[in-house]
Amino acid sequence: MTSNRRPVLLRLDPAVHDALTRWAADDFRSLNAHIELLLRRALADAGRMPGQAAPLPRRGRPRAGDGRDGAGDGQAGDGAGRDGDGQAGGTEPARPGRPGPGG
């Protein structure tokens, strides 16, 4: 975990927590990374994302010799073949109440 992250205590209804945990697992993210991704999407959709907000850390393990610090669960830094949420572009299935890729 990077030192510029602030810990936050979040009280959730158990059913909401379970649903978020399942959704995060479906997208191969930790619950913490998924909540941050959802909050960032909500801020961006509302036009309230601060310009000085640091990008999400890159996902997964570092490749040998790429100079990454190993902090995972976030957005891919080079954008190669990935969309804005760090997932491979166009592979995320649509979910009820949430548009799929491109829509």
Summary of the structure (lengths in Angstrom):
residues: 103
radius of gyration: 14.5
end to end distance: 32.9
largest distance: 42.8
contacts: 187
relative contact order: 0.12
helix: 27%
strand: 4%
